[in-house]
Amino acid sequence: MTTETAEPALICGKCGCALETGKVEVEYLGNRFPVELPRCPSCGLVFVPEDLALGKMLDVEQALEDK
């Protein structure tokens, strides 16, 4: 017997559509970075997971501010 734990589908809080992973551009201090993130195919709202926001993105933010 195998038990698979699938991640629950992320739903857009604005329009109720299921989010789909796709390429989006994140911009900070005039710099743009292409990133694959869950986004709403209808309204374009992007979900940034907490671990990304407090991990990689925080590191990039601090590096750019130090320039």
Secondary structure, DSSP 8 states (H G I E B T S, - for coil): ----------B-TTT--B-EEEEEEEEETTEEEEEEEEE-TTT--B---HHHHHTHHHHHHHHHHT-
